Amino acid sequence: MLILAMLGSGNKRYLELQRSLEGIGPKMLSKELQELEINGIVSRTVMQSKPITVMYALTEYGRSLKPILDDMAAWGQSHRDRVMHPPIPE
């Protein structure tokens, strides 16, 4: 979900993703990106620059997940607010 959320704000280089996603190692990040690519959710573009740069982006199909991710983020915020400020029992 974090990878999808990051790509939801625009294309990202591999190193941008790696730096932003604390707690995920390069091997796991590569594996997750590969699976997302296989499933048609993320596209991978190799830029012919020096050094070679790899860009990741959500595909049109991947962007179709945005409403679901937005709803999950809203639920998470609501849940966090509920936990931080529980209702006072009567």
Rosetta blueprint (number, residue, H / E / L):
1 M L
2 L H
3 I H
4 L H
5 A H
6 M H
7 L H
8 G H
9 S L
10 G L
11 N L
12 K E
13 R E
14 Y H
15 L H
16 E H
17 L H
18 Q H
19 R H
20 S H
21 L L
22 E L
23 G L
24 I L
25 G L
26 P H
27 K H
28 M H
29 L H
30 S H
31 K H
32 E H
33 L H
34 Q H
35 E H
36 L H
37 E H
38 I H
39 N L
40 G L
41 I L
42 V E
43 S E
44 R E
45 T E
46 V E
47 M E
48 Q L
49 S L
50 K L
51 P L
52 I L
53 T E
54 V E
55 M E
56 Y E
57 A E
58 L E
59 T L
60 E H
61 Y H
62 G H
63 R H
64 S L
65 L L
66 K H
67 P H
68 I H
69 L H
70 D H
71 D H
72 M H
73 A H
74 A H
75 W H
76 G H
77 Q H
78 S H
79 H H
80 R H
81 D H
82 R H
83 V H
84 M H
85 H L
86 P L
87 P L
88 I L
89 P L
90 E L
